[in-house]
């Protein structure tokens, strides 16, 4: 899982949904602070809530892109 800083516009929807995983940095961009901080369901919900699809979810084993 990662956040593309070029796509992030800092709406904070990811932080609102999965606060233990995502946070907004000093430049107002989201970043992953603890990838294991919440349930997979919350992480997926946060990714889907991102209006610019800046959250990229990948299979940890294969590296296959799962979302978006």
C-alpha positions, 0 to 999 in steps of 0.5 A, a space after each residue: 500500500 502506498 499513496 501517490 503524492 502527485 495525485 493526493 489533494 489532501 481531502 483527508 477522507 482516508 485519515 477520517 476512515 482509517 486514522 491509524 493507517 493514514 495521516 496528513 503530513 505537513 504539506 497536506 498530503 496523505 501518507 501511510 504511517 502504519 500499514 497494519 494499523 487497521 482492518 483490511 476493510 477499513 483500508 479498502 474503504 479509505 482507498 475507495 473514498 479517495 477522490 483522486 485514487 491516490 491510494 494504491 493497494 497492492 498484493 504484498 506477496 506478488 506486487 500485483 496492483 489491486 486498486 485502483 
